[in-house]
Amino acid sequence: MSIINAFKQFGNYSKKQPVKVAAQAAVVYTRVSSKEQADHNLSLDVQRKSIEESARKNNLGIIGYFGGTYESAKTDGRKEFNRMMDFIKTRKGKVSHILVYTLDRFSRTGGAAIKLAEELRENYGVTIFAVTQPTDTSNPSGVLHQNITFLFSQYDNQLRKQKAVAGMIEKFDKGIWVTKPPQGYDIVKINGQRKIVVNEVGKKIRKAFIWKAEGMKNEEIISRLKAMGVKMYKQQLTKIFKRPFYCGMINHGLLEGKIVEGDHEKMISPEIFLKVNNIHQGSGG
């Protein structure tokens, strides 16, 4: 017996041992960014077929499918995504890979995605593998490459958001409402042009403004609207009365307090709106 062997009982080991995964077993996560893409299903089919082909080539058995619908990757609070995470955590040591088409399908949260990927590797023995961006994360350089891709996905998302916000501000400044209009309005096409017009419910809300301008109590207005088939809560009615959109004006957080005259159909006149809110024209509020 060598002297080294005699000292084996005193050897130290790493406190944190790597998770041993019993088999090469993968889960698949696919997603698109909008309902329209999900309805047409083309992108989802492409993602799934590419992933399944990669799994066959790499001898990975697929034991679960997740996603298959539209979910935003800007946060990790997604229904299908969370269902997948629960599946992995309750089967520790039985899942080796998460297969995605590209890393931005997994997440666009940048640093949060990096942290989650590290947690999956270290605590569950799970590797995130993008079939169109193959990276070996068993070594530091591979992890770095994946982390850079995660950060770039977040950067790309932020650029898109910046451009979208700039476009919205430009539209609002021109009096064009670009998001969903409030209750009482519909978006229609008239001679090929997008228009926001008062609908049947809006005609009844118009009466509510007139009644309020005449001094009627909110409770009575709500009762009358209910009799006309429009259910309204007191808080909801109060918000409607305070929204300049109904008299043809646009206010939005992106305008930073600025009020713009809109190109949508007025439900009531500015004079009635100001009277409802007990504001005298020219008083400044």
RATAMO-V835368 format. One record per residue. N is the residue number from 1. PHI is phi in whole degrees, 0 to 359 (NA if undefined). PSI is psi in whole degrees, 0 to 359 (999 if undefined). D_CENTER is the distance of its C-alpha to the mean C-alpha in Angstrom with 1 decimal. Layout:
n->(N:N)
phi->(PHI:PHI)
psi->(PSI:PSI)
d_center->(D_CENTER:D_CENTER)
//
This chain:
n->(1:2:3:4:5:6:7:8:9:10:11:12:13:14:15:16:17:18:19:20:21:22:23:24:25:26:27:28:29:30:31:32:33:34:35:36:37:38:39:40:41:42:43:44:45:46:47:48:49:50:51:52:53:54:55:56:57:58:59:60:61:62:63:64:65:66:67:68:69:70:71:72:73:74:75:76:77:78:79:80:81:82:83:84:85:86:87:88:89:90:91:92:93:94:95:96:97:98:99:100:101:102:103:104:105:106:107:108:109:110:111:112:113:114:115:116:117:118:119:120:121:122:123:124:125:126:127:128:129:130:131:132:133:134:135:136:137:138:139:140:141:142:143:144:145:146:147:148:149:150:151:152:153:154:155:156:157:158:159:160:161:162:163:164:165:166:167:168:169:170:171:172:173:174:175:176:177:178:179:180:181:182:183:184:185:186:187:188:189:190:191:192:193:194:195:196:197:198:199:200:201:202:203:204:205:206:207:208:209:210:211:212:213:214:215:216:217:218:219:220:221:222:223:224:225:226:227:228:229:230:231:232:233:234:235:236:237:238:239:240:241:242:243:244:245:246:247:248:249:250:251:252:253:254:255:256:257:258:259:260:261:262:263:264:265:266:267:268:269:270:271:272:273:274:275:276:277:278:279:280:281:282:283:284:285)
phi->(NA:282:296:297:299:294:265:302:296:263:293:258:234:300:295:255:271:298:290:269:261:295:213:278:238:239:247:250:233:236:199:234:265:217:296:300:296:294:296:281:68:296:297:297:296:299:301:296:297:296:294:296:295:296:298:297:296:259:55:256:275:268:246:189:242:223:86:68:207:261:215:287:262:289:229:261:268:246:302:291:299:292:297:296:298:297:301:293:292:273:232:304:87:246:240:256:219:253:260:229:287:224:296:287:290:287:193:239:267:64:302:296:293:298:297:294:298:294:299:296:294:280:264:232:68:254:255:272:234:267:292:264:225:300:221:271:270:277:228:303:292:292:298:301:299:295:298:298:295:300:295:294:298:293:300:298:295:293:297:298:297:300:294:295:296:299:294:295:299:299:294:301:299:269:84:258:277:255:256:297:286:288:305:103:232:233:263:228:253:237:53:80:257:285:230:251:235:288:261:296:295:299:296:282:295:303:298:299:298:296:300:295:297:276:101:289:289:301:299:292:298:299:297:294:298:299:295:268:93:245:278:218:268:301:296:296:296:300:297:297:297:261:260:299:308:292:252:92:254:244:230:205:305:291:272:51:89:285:249:235:285:274:262:275:291:285:275:221:279:302:296:294:301:295:294:301:264:54:248:273:305:90:278:78:126)
psi->(126:158:329:314:327:337:2:325:343:3:145:151:156:134:325:107:143:145:129:124:126:325:166:86:130:155:151:133:120:151:159:169:351:157:324:317:321:321:321:335:359:310:320:320:316:314:311:315:318:319:316:322:317:320:319:315:328:12:43:126:133:123:3:144:134:162:239:22:192:126:136:140:8:335:164:15:65:140:305:323:314:327:320:315:320:320:315:315:331:358:45:129:0:352:127:332:148:120:126:163:308:161:331:347:327:309:150:26:6:247:322:323:320:315:317:319:320:317:318:318:310:323:339:355:27:131:134:123:117:119:336:356:59:126:135:101:17:356:157:322:324:319:317:315:316:318:319:320:319:315:321:323:319:318:315:320:320:323:316:317:317:316:320:317:317:320:321:316:318:318:313:319:333:3:16:118:121:350:186:130:162:173:135:359:151:153:124:166:122:115:39:359:139:124:147:116:158:130:189:320:322:325:327:324:326:318:322:319:316:316:318:319:333:357:8:143:151:323:318:320:315:319:317:318:319:319:336:2:12:108:129:134:157:315:321:316:319:318:320:314:336:7:112:342:323:341:19:9:153:127:139:149:328:341:357:53:349:141:133:142:124:164:9:167:132:135:323:169:156:327:317:318:313:323:318:324:12:41:127:130:129:1:343:16:999)
d_center->(65.6:64.2:63.6:59.9:59.5:61.1:58.3:55.4:55.0:54.2:51.3:47.9:44.6:41.0:39.5:36.2:36.9:34.4:32.8:34.8:33.0:35.4:34.3:32.2:29.5:26.0:22.7:20.6:16.8:15.5:12.2:11.2:8.3:9.3:11.4:14.3:14.5:14.4:17.2:19.3:18.8:20.6:18.3:17.8:21.6:22.2:20.1:21.9:25.3:25.1:24.1:26.9:29.4:28.7:29.0:32.4:33.6:32.8:34.2:31.0:30.9:27.6:27.3:23.8:21.0:17.4:14.2:15.6:12.7:9.3:6.5:4.1:6.8:6.2:6.9:9.4:8.8:8.4:11.2:13.0:12.5:14.1:16.6:17.7:18.1:20.2:22.2:23.1:24.0:26.2:27.9:28.8:31.1:30.4:27.4:28.0:25.1:21.4:21.6:18.8:19.4:18.2:17.0:13.8:13.1:13.6:11.6:11.0:11.6:15.2:17.5:15.6:15.6:19.3:20.0:18.5:20.4:23.5:23.2:23.0:26.0:28.2:27.6:27.0:28.6:25.5:24.9:21.7:23.1:21.6:24.2:24.0:24.1:26.7:27.3:29.7:28.2:31.5:32.7:31.7:31.4:29.1:26.8:27.0:26.1:23.0:22.0:22.5:20.3:17.4:18.1:18.4:15.0:13.5:16.2:15.4:11.7:13.2:15.9:13.7:12.0:15.6:16.9:14.5:15.3:19.0:19.0:17.7:20.4:23.0:22.3:22.4:25.6:27.1:26.4:23.8:20.9:17.9:15.4:16.1:19.6:20.7:22.7:25.9:24.6:23.8:22.9:25.8:27.6:31.1:33.2:30.2:28.7:25.4:26.6:25.3:28.0:29.1:29.0:31.3:29.4:29.4:33.2:33.5:31.4:33.7:36.6:34.9:34.9:38.5:39.5:37.9:39.8:42.9:42.5:41.2:39.5:35.9:37.0:39.2:36.6:34.2:37.1:37.9:34.4:34.3:37.6:36.1:33.3:30.6:29.3:28.4:28.1:30.0:27.0:25.2:28.4:28.8:25.4:26.4:29.8:28.3:25.9:27.8:25.8:28.3:31.2:29.8:28.3:24.9:23.5:20.0:18.9:18.8:22.4:23.5:25.9:27.2:28.0:28.2:30.1:27.8:28.8:27.7:30.3:31.6:31.8:34.4:36.4:35.6:38.8:37.8:34.5:36.4:39.0:36.5:35.2:38.8:38.4:41.5:40.9:41.4:41.0:37.9:36.1)
//
